[in-house]
Amino acid sequence: MNAVIDRLRRTTDTVVGEDDLRERLDSGRPLRIKYGVDCTAPDLHLGHAVNLWMMRQLQDLGHRVVFLLGDLTTRVGDPTGRSETRPVLTPAQIDANAASFLDQVSLVLRTDADVFEVRRNSEWYDVMPVAELLGLFAQVTQAQLMSRDMFRERVAAGREIAVHELVYPVLQGYDSCAMESDLTIVGSDQLFNEQLGRHFQQRLGAPPQVVLTTTITPGIDGRAKQSKSLNNYIGLTDSPRDKFGKLMSIPDSLVEPYARVYTELPLDDVAALGDAASTGGPAARDAKLRLAAAVVTRYHGAGAARTELAAFRRTFTDRAVPEDIPELAVPASVRTVLDLLRAINPSASNSSLRRLISQGAVTVDGIRCQDPAAPVDLTTPTVVRSGPRAWHRVVGEPPRRHR
Amino acid sequence: MNAVIDRLRRTTDTVVGEDDLRERLDSGRPLRIKYGVDCTAPDLHLGHAVNLWMMRQLQDLGHRVVFLLGDLTTRVGDPTGRSETRPVLTPAQIDANAASFLDQVSLVLRTDADVFEVRRNSEWYDVMPVAELLGLFAQVTQAQLMSRDMFRERVAAGREIAVHELVYPVLQGYDSCAMESDLTIVGSDQLFNEQLGRHFQQRLGAPPQVVLTTTITPGIDGRAKQSKSLNNYIGLTDSPRDKFGKLMSIPDSLVEPYARVYTELPLDDVAALGDAASTGGPAARDAKLRLAAAVVTRYHGAGAARTELAAFRRTFTDRAVPEDIPELAVPASVRTVLDLLRAINPSASNSSLRRLISQGAVTVDGIRCQDPAAPVDLTTPTVVRSGPRAWHRVVGEPPRRHR
């Protein structure tokens, strides 16, 4: 079973209950894997899919994913309108969101009845007497709930916490009891709530679920984690073309972590891609092409990846470039991106050119260049974009000979 | 209606919603008065009865007391055993406590169906979906609940608050909506919870209840408020004799507040009793006799009061005194309690005698004397007790004449 755990570990941040995991995998019994979601409009991205691929790996070994819709908690919403967490949804919206969720999830998970089951937490909360819920509350303290990072941050920021938000982790925790979860794989922001699940399972005499949290990688802008509101994510439902294009736009420094977490490339290859990316220029571009092809292969197959690779090359070396762009011959002394921009805009100040570069407005043969000192190779005609509508086909003049 | 309000004000500390109260009393509509209790074993004392007498006054005007048993909340109890608030009770215990509660309450309130109704909060909580409860939680913030004095004190003392305790005020508050409370009369420690009742009523579009809190008087030891654990209370079910005796034992300084809050003596009489009590000695004793008689009259009728008055005098001047106590003639120079003790115990030190007095071991004609300088009148034989078994019948010698 160590092989299974090792493979999971590639994308695992922390494991709570590793011995239990080992023991349960050894037992041969199909495990119940809790995959809990709230029922707001889903837009799963590569980050979410890390968890899904781990579950898929376990499905392939015969374990069962229990897809748990938190419809009860979603239905409650936030009537005060003061919270920033979740809006109120109608039952119809919840159903529509649930259907969409399943569509997206099925891009990764197997959804055959042997290894997949859909549940809603209203199944138990709709029939739970208030007294029983209060009995759960009696097993947790206010201080325990307030120790959650999110709450502490809110308090520190002077923002309010409504009481239904405060008790949300109790509900999410009890879900693990009700559905007899053996294991759950979540983002680290869910660790607190799922540990409450262990707490309740132990209190109620059930074996506590194992909690795996996954590595979180930054969004395609290299900064915060992927999120819809920052528009820095790669959606599972993005077309192969969009996935490919977004991956080509990531900072060089993300090639290695993305390849490790979002592909199944051998780890040696991952390291090599990281090394190549760190040298910048065409080597980095080629590393990104390989990464993008691997991700597209994973979701859409090798054929789609080949198509996108070809399309990308065509677009960014020929077609996407306007027909009638001016040609420009530049002296052989142009060695760097900054030299190149200076040759194109002789009247602009150095600082404005550097700003243009650092802002990401400059691409060389379709590759964004944000380092002014990065070397450029002008031995063949090179398409340079130095602003929204500023295109040039640049050719390096051969070095002058002394007469 | 001002007369009604003025009469209520005699024992009122704060009024939340005084204009509403005036308006509703003016409307002529019978008001619903919430009298909520938890179902732990009851032992109502004079302090609780202050609220009951205010309700009784309103019953006599045609308003209805809704006696609300918090059976749901009592049933939950505290399975963690870490709280100091309430133990878990069985349904049978709850029923027994409820019956005992009603017995005690009926010593003050009218219990005829026109003006009295018994409800249990399980009526609404047993059929409330969890989602609806969470909807209530959404209307309150964690900070609001934690602002309650009791919780702040617990946190300051490093003690834990279980979550069912934290949300208890929400349940108590919602009770006011469910039972359509117009008015509630509570101890000031309940003000927070009942204000949440107003909050929910307003949120749910109902007229908010008026909240009256009552003046709290100290226990018979003159210190903390009456409580069973301190054994410093006068129970409603105490016999007329016990009530009378306990009232005779209170510090002089409590005669005025007790007479104001625990009797319906005219306020001028209350002031006069207070003045008499402040002079100490026989005048204070007589003031206490009048107070004790008024309280016993209120609960047991004038006949019982006369009986107790006679019994008290008999006991503490004749009968309770052992048959064969020594007589002692003391010189006319004995003027104070300390003089008297010195005459009885010529070999004891002044400081030990003072200590005996201050500890309350000394009674003169059945009245405890704690002031060494209090005057004593020895013109008639006087029974002095200067310790558990130290009795003397003391007679003052006539002043010696010079020969």
Interface residues (C-beta under 8 A of the other chain):
Chain A: L72 T73 R75 V76 G77 D78 P79 T80 R82 S122 Y125 D126 M128 P129 V130 A131 L133 L134 G135 F137 A138 Q139 V140 T141 Q142 A143 L145 M146 F151 E160 I161 A162 V163 H164 E165 L166 V167 V170
Chain B: L72 T73 R75 V76 G77 D78 P79 T80 R82 S122 Y125 D126 M128 P129 V130 A131 L133 L134 G135 F137 A138 Q139 V140 T141 Q142 A143 L145 M146 F151 E160 I161 A162 V163 H164 E165 L166 V167 V170
